[in-house]
Amino acid sequence: MSSEDAPQSIDAALSSFFSIREGKISYLDTQTRNKMSQSIILAATGAKTKPNIVLVDEGEGQTPISMPDTILSISKNNKLSVPFVQGKFNMGGTGALPFCGKHKLQLVISKRYQNFPNNNDSLFFKWSFTVVRRENPREGRKSSMFTYLTDVNGNMLSFEADSLPIIPMTNGQEYQKMHYGTFIKLFNYSLPGGLKSNILFDLTYRLSMLIPELAHPIRIRECRNYKGHTLETTLSGLVTRLIDDRANNLEDGFPSSETFHIDGQPFKCAIYVFKSGKSANYREKEGILYVVNGQTHATVGESFFNRVNLSYLADSILVLVDCSLVDVQYREDMFMNSRDRLRRGDFVKKIEDQIEEMLKNHQGLKELNHERREAKVKARLEDDKPLKDVLQEIINKSPVLSQLLIRGNKISNPFNLNKKSGRGDEFKGKKHPTYFNSVGKIHDGCLCRSVPINHDFQIKFETDVVNDYFSRPDEQGEFFLELNGQMKPELIKHLGLFNGIATLTAKLPEEVQVNQELIFETSLSDEYIPSKFKNEIRVVTEAPQDKSSGKSGSRIQPPGKTRSKDRETPSSVGIPTIIEIYKNGWESVGMNEESGLNLMKVDESSDYFVNMDNKYLLTELKNIKDESQIKLT
């Protein structure tokens, strides 16, 4: 398993061992996934309030001699040298023990797959079993400890049997026979409050998010006294679910792909945006998932999106950041063993700054955020028209007041738009590109740029490929950047793709000098296209310049029917948008009974949501006897 001939990734292992195309279970049809899931089962048995969680893995299994050094071990490097497995911290089994009821009990049964080499193990053909439990402090110990059951000589308890009828089934059916593998039962397992219902729902959704790119389908069985059309389902991971459900749940144009490099470390992002009201079965308050080898290692809450002026999409965006290619020492700087949040440090700060910039400048997100805002507050803007007319009349008659209110930038109103195109709804990308061309003036077959040595430079490409081309789990395209004939992935600062426009932000090498000519070449790797779509860029370096004086580039219109139309330009209004919110609307704007006001930023303007059912306001109103004073208050 650790030799150079072994698969070097999870995808390669799935491709080699299970003949799965590109090692992605999203390629499998539902029937094949269901059949494959029968060898790994998660079942709930016992009482509804205190369920027993049963884990069945009909894999290689363990012998009585090997079990103390594998399943029952702590801090042993069993998997570090095996590149194609998950869970290398040796904490999976022990991590579950504190949640096993009052007595912290766990039953473990295992038998080795009989076709494996024996290696002169005298107990190779036997089952072994033990019970793990917590021992309270005694004999001078200051803390509890976990122990497992053995015979008087410290050996694992073992016995011979062809099979054991121990795999739980639904609806009171007879237990299914197990012939080899590992069986673990967690007694009275303490699930979080929101996950104590039928495990086919909330727990399955939660597991799907925690393992977004599941390597092997898992069978979920609800064996307690619940009613339903079916009491079992297949867990395939969040990414596969989103691929299956894309048409009904995701906004057009999403997911979109983004890639970036921090300190030479590569990150790939997929940005998902759910249709309004469709995110509940896929995420809770999580906004960003940091993923390594398909497992979530840290999350960032949806409030992150308020920082980038996407408040109206905050409950609908999910960003998956794939960190699988990041070097181990950098991953250690990023993740905590608890897998719930990021460590704080300079490297993580750079990552978050890059994601913030990426989201803030994403044209599709900005335009969709405006659409959501329009749906929420358009009616209120119409109600404000008389007030606007009065204010306009006052301002026109008072030059002093006009100077006070109008000086500076006006507040942007995204709804009263001149007749322009939308967010490229008519763009229909192809699964693989038929062109990928740089945009700009071409001289002698080369795009030419002059760049100050202290600046990054940006190149735009027109293409006809779908937005998730660089981040999707299957048939993914790869983008390469060469400098003077040598691959330079570390110079790619950011690559984004949305509705036919790919935007590359690249940096110059550190050793570059003024008046130096650099020849860059970009290309694609995709086994389904005949051409690599190479583009050559000649960069001539200039003396350093103050970055604040740099000119911003114009946005390229995406290809499609909207190409010839002008872009949207917002008109201006002079007063803030104030919306009254009552109890039935709290959730939509993140309020509760103690909230007073919530400000949602949209570019340079803001909307103000005022809580009319604030408990302190209602208490004040109760004490007012004069009806005429209530509205004034």
N, C-alpha and C positions, 0 to 999 in steps of 0.2 A: 504493500500500500504506500510505502514511502520511497520506493525506488524511482529512478528517473523515467522508467517505462510506465509508471502509474499515471492516470489522468491528473492534470495539473490544475483543474478547476472543477467546481460542481457541475457546470454545464458539460464539460468534457466527460465526466463520469456518467452522467445521465445518457449522454450520447453513446458512450462505449458499452455500458452495462445494460441499458434498457432500450437501446436503438431509438432514442427520441431525437427527432430532428433538432439540431443546434442545442440540444439539451434543455429545451423550453417546453414545459408541460402545457403552455398555452396553445401549442400546435396540436395537442391531442383532442379528439372529440370527447364529448361528455361521457359516452359509454365506456371508452377506454380509460378515462380518468377514474370513473366509478369502480371499474374492475381492479385497477392498480391500487386504489385506496384500501382494498380489503386486507392488505398486509400490514397496514399501520392504522390502529384504531384508538380513538379516544371516546370513552363511554362514561356516562353518569349513571350510578346505581344508588340504591338505598333511599333515604328520606329526601323530600324536596328541599327542606330547610338546611340539612347537613348532608350533602351528597358525598358519596365515595367516587373518586375519579379513578378510572381504570385505563391504563396505557398498555397496549399490546403492540409489540414490534416483532413480526415474524421475519427477522433478519438473521444475522449470523449466530446470535446467542452467545452465552458464556459457559465455560465448564466450571465445576465446583472449585477447581484449583485456581482458575483465572479471575473469578468474580471479585475477590477481595482487592485485586489490583486494578479493576476496571470500574464496574458499577458502584462498588462500595468504597472506592478510594477518594481521597481528597488531596488536591494539589499535586497530582501526578500528571506528567506531560504525555498523556496517552495519544493525543491527536495533533500535537504541534507539528509533527513531521509529515502529517498526511494532508496534502493540499486541497483535497476535494471534499472535505467534511465541514460541517458547522459545529459550533459549540466547543471551542478549544480552551475554555477557561476552567474546565473540570469542576463546574459548579452547578450543573443542571439538576442532578439528583439531590444534592444537599440543599439547594436553594428552595426546593418544594417542602422540605421537612417542617419548617416552622409553621406552616399553614395546615398541618394535618391534625386538626382537632385539639382537644384538651391534652391528650396523651401522646401526640405526635407520632402516630403509628403508620408504618409503611410495610407492605408485604412485597417481597421480590422473589420471583421464580424465573429460572432460566435454563435452557438446554442448548447446546451447541448444534449447529447445522451438521448433520452426520456425513455429508459428502466432503467436508473440509479435511485436510490432512490431520492425522491423529497426533503426531509428534510425541508418541510414546506416553500419552496421558492416560493413566490407568482408570480415571473417572470420566473419560471423554464421552461415554454413551449414557451418562446419568444426568438426571435433573438435579438441580440444587435449589435450595430455597432458604430464606431467612426473613426475620422480622426486625425492622429498624425502629428504635424508639428513643425518646428523650429520657435520660436519667437525671433526676433532681440532684442538686449539690449535696455531697456527703463526704465524710472522712477528710475534712479540711479543704475540699474544693470550693472555690468561690463562685463557680458558675456551673450551669448544666452542661451535659455532654450527650452526644448521640452514640448509641451502641447498637451492634447487630448480633443476632442470635447465632451461636455455633454449638458444636458438641463440647464435651469436657476437655478435649484436646485442642480446641481452637479451630477445628476444621469445619467447613461448610456442611450443613445437613444435606444429604443426597439420597436419591432412590432411583429405581429403574421403572420406566413406563414408556410404551410406544407413543402415547398421547395423553393429554389431560383435557377434560371438558370444562374449560374455565373462561372462554371468551363470551362475555355477556351479549345477549340478543334482545331485541325489542319485543314488546307485547307478550311477555311471559313465555317466549319460545325457549326450547331447550338450549343449554349452553353449547356453543360451538367448540369443536375439538381443536386443540393447539398441539402441533407436532414438534416444534422447535421455536427458538427465539426467546424474547424476554417479556415477562408479564409483571407490571407494577401496579399495586393498588394503594391509593392514598386515601386513608380513612377520614371521614368527616371533614373533607377539604373545605377550607374557608375561602369562598369566592367573594370578591367585592360585591357590595350591595346591589349594584345595577346588573350583575351577571348571574343572579340566583334563579332566574326563570329557566324555562326550557333551553337547554344549551344549544339547540339548533339556531337560536336567534342571537341574542346579545353576545354570548361567549364566542360563538363562531365568528361573528363580525369583528370582535375584538382580536381574536387570534389571527384573523385575516390581515388586520392592520399591522400586527406585531411581526408577522412573517409575510411581507408583501410579495416576495418572489419565492414561493415555497418550492423546494427541490422535488418533493414527492407528495402526491395527494394523500390526504388523511381522511379516514372515515369517521364521522362524528355520529355517535349513537346516544339517543336519549332513552334509557331503560327504566326510568322511574314512571310513576303513575300519571302520565300526561296523555291527553287525547290529541289526535291529529291525523291528517291524511297520511303522513309519513313521519316517522320518528328517527330517521337517519338521513344524512346528507354528506356530500363530499366537500372537504375544505381544500381549495386550490390556491389560496393566496389572493391578496388584494389586486395585484396587477392582472392576473388571469380573469378575475371577476370583472374588472373594468373593461378588459378587452371584450368579454362576452356581452356586457351590458352597455357598451359605449353609446349606442344609438339612442337609448331611452334616458340616459342619465347624465351624459356629458354635453357641454356646450359645443357647438360647431367650431372646428379648428383646434380643439384640444383632445389629447395632450399635445403640448409643444415641447421641443427639445432645446436644452441649453447645456453647454459645456463650458468649464472654466478651469484655470490652473491657479493654485496658490502655492508659492514657494516651490514651484516645479511639480506639485502634486495634482493629479487629474481628478476632476469631479464631473459626473454626468447628472443632469437634472431632467426630470419629467414634470411638467406643470399641468395638473388636472384642474379643470373648473367644472363643478357640477351645476346642472340646471337648478333653478330656484326650488328649494324644498326637497332636493334629491340626495343630499349629502349624509343624512342621518344614519343610513345603513352602511356607510363606508368609513366615517370618521366621527369623532365627538368634537372636542375642542382643539384637536391637534391640527396644526397648519403645515408643519415641515417634518418629514421623517428622514433621518440620516440612516442609511441602509448599508450593511456590509454583508456580502454573500447572501443576499436575500432576507436578512434579519434586521429588524429595526434596533438600532443601538442607542438612539437618542431622539427625542421629540422636542419641538418648539411650538408653543401655543399659537392659536389663530390671531392673537393680539398683535403679533409681528406685522401683519398686513396693514394695521392702522398706521404703522411707521412709514409706509410707502404709499399712503393716500389711496388705499384700496379697501376702505372701510365697508363699502356696500358689497364687496365680494368676500369679506373676511370669513364668513361661515360657509363658503362654497369652494375655496381654493385648497388644494392639497399638493404640496411639492415633495417629490421623492428625490433625495440627493444620494446618489450611489457613490460610496466611498471605498468600494472593493479594491480599487487599484492604488489606493493611498498606502505608502510604505508603513510598516508596522510601528516605527517609532513616532510617526505623526499621528497614527490612530490612537496610540497610547496617550498623546497629548490632547486628544479630542474627547474620548469616551470614558465614562465611569463604569465600574463593574455592575452598578444597579441598572444600567441601560435605560434610564428614564430622562436623562438630561446631559448636556455637554459640560465638559470642564471649561473653566474660564481661563483664558490665556491669549497671547498675541496671535497665535495661529487661528484659533476659533474666531477671534475678533475680525481677522481678515476675511474669513469665510463668510461670516454674517454680513459684513460690509459689501462683499461681492454679490451675495444673494439679494440684499436690499437694493443695490444699484440695478441688478438684473430685472427685478420685479417692477421697480419704479419706471424703467424705460421700456417695458414690454408694451408695444402698441396695442396688441389684442386685449390685454388686461385693462389698460386704461380706457379703451372704448367700451368694453363690456361693463366696466364699473360705472361709466356714465349712463349706460342703458338701464342698469339696475336702479341707479339713483332716479332716473326719470320715472320709472315705474312706481317708485315709492313716494315721490314728493311732487309729481307734476300737478296733481289736483290742487295741492296746497299753493303752488305758485299762481295758479289761476285765481284762487281766492284772494291773493295778495294784490291783484291788479288795481283795485281802487286805491289802496294805500300807496302803491307806486305812483299812480297818477297825481295824488295829492302832494307827495314828496317832490315829484318832478316840478310841479307848479311852484312850490315854495322855493326850491333851489333856483329856478329860473328868475324869480323876483328878488333873490338875495345873493348878490355877488360874494359877500363875505362867507355865507353859509356854503355856497357852491365851492369856494376854495377849500374850506375845511373838509367837506365830504368827498370831493372828487379828486383832490390831489393824490398823485400816485396811481398805481395800477387799479383798474376797476375790477370788481368781482365778476367772474366768468359765469354765465348761465349756459349750461350745455344743452338745454332743451330748445331754445329759440335759435336753432341752427339755420344758417343759409342752406339752401338745397344742395347737399353734397352727398358723397358716397358714405356708406356705413363702414363696418369693420371688416369688410372683405368677405361677406357671407357667401358670395358667389364663387370664391376661389375653391376649386375642387382639385386637390393635389393627387398625384399618382403615387403608387406604392414605391416605385423606384424612379429616379430622375431620368429624363431624356435630355436635359441640358443643365448646366451649372456654370454660369458665366459671370465673370466680374463685371461690375458696372463702372463706367468712366471712360475717359478718352484713351484709346489704344494707340500706341506709337510703336511701329515695327513689331507688332504682335505682343506688346508688353504694356501693362498698365503702369504709369509712372507717377511717383509721389515724392514730394519733398517733405521731410519730417525733422523737426528739431530733436537733438539727441536726448533731451529729457522728456519727450512726449511719447505716448503710445500712438498708434495709427489704426485707422479703421477702414476696412474694405467691405463693400456690399456685393452680394452675388444674387443674380436672378435665377430661379429654378422653378420646376413644376412638381416638386416632391412634397409629400404630406409633412405636417409640422413635427411629428414625433420620429422622424427618420433617424436622428442621431441618438435617440434614447429608448426606443421601443424594445421589448424583449426579443422579438424575432426579426430576422432579416435586417438587422441594424446596419446602417452605413457608418463608415469611419472617415473622418476628415484629417488630412495630414498637411503639415507645413514644413517645407524644407528651406534652408538658407545655404546658398552657394553649394547645393548638392548634398547637404547633410540634414537628416531629420532633426527638427527642433520643436518637439511638442511643448517644451517648457516656455516657449515664446508666445504660445496661444493663451491670451489672458481670458478671452470669453468668445464663445460662438453661439449665436442664437438663430433660430429659424422660425419664421411665422409667415404664413400665407404668401409663399413664393419669394420671400426675401431672407437670405441668410446674411447675418452681420458678424464679421470677424473683427475683434479687437486684439491686436497683437502688440508686443513690446519689442524694442530694439535690444540687441545683446549688450551686456554691461560694458564690454571692452570697445564699443564702437567709437569712432573718431569723427570730427567734423569734416564735411566734404568727402565722405566715404560712400561708395556705391555698393549697395547690397541687392542681390538678386534672390527674391523669395519665389517659391513655387508652391501652389496649393493643389491638392488632388484628393480624389475620393477612392475608397476601397469598398467595393460592393460586387459580390460574385454574380449578381443578376444583371449587371450592365456591361456593355462591351467596351466602354471608354472610362478612363479615370477622370475625365473632365479637368484636365490640368489648366491652371491659370498662372501666368508669370507676372510678378509685380517687381518693378525696379524702384528701389528707395534710395534717394540721395539725402544724406544727413546734413542738417544745418546747425548753426550755433544754437545753444539753449535759449528758450524763451520762457517768459512768465506764463505758467499754464492758465492763469485766469484770463489771459488775453486771447486764448485760442478761439477760433471760429467754430461754431457748431455746424455739423453737416445737415443737409436737407434729407428728409425721409423719402425713400424710393417707393413709388406706388407699386403695390403687388400686382402681378399679372392677372389677367382675367377680364371679365366684362366691365369691371369698374375702373379699368386702367386709364381710360380717357377722361374720366370725370375728375372734377376738382375735389380736394380734400375738405373735410368739415372745418369751418372756422366759427368759434363761438362768438355770440354777441355779448354785450355787457349789460349788467343791471346794477343798481346802486344800493340795494338793501339786502341784508342777510335773509336766508330762508329759515323760518321758525315754524316748527311742526309740533303740534300738541299730541302727546302720546298717552294712552290710557292703559289699564292693566292688561287687556287682551293683546296689546301690541308690544309689551315689555321685551319679550324674547327676541323679537326681530331687530331690536336695537341695543340689546345687552343691558337692559335695565332691571331693577327690582323695586320694592316698596320704598327703599331709602334713597334711590337715585333722584337727583334733581334735574340734571341736564347732561345730555350726551352730545358731544361735538363730533361730527363725521367730516373729515377733510376730503376734498376732491380738488386736486391740483392746488391752485391758489385760493380757492373759495372753500366755504364750509357750510354745513347744514346744522341747525341747532334743534335738537329734539328735547322738548320740555315735558317732564313727567307730571301730568295733571292728577294722577292718583298717588302722588308722593304722600306717605303717611303723615308727615308733619304738616303739609299743606291741608290735608283733609281734617286733621285735628284743629287747626286754626279756623277753618271754615265752619266747623261745628259750633264754635263759640261766638259766631257772629249772628246777632239777632235780626239785624236790618238786612232784608233781602237785597236791597239796592247796593249794599256794600260788598256783597259776595263776589260779583264779577270784577269789581275794582281790585279787591284783594288778590 
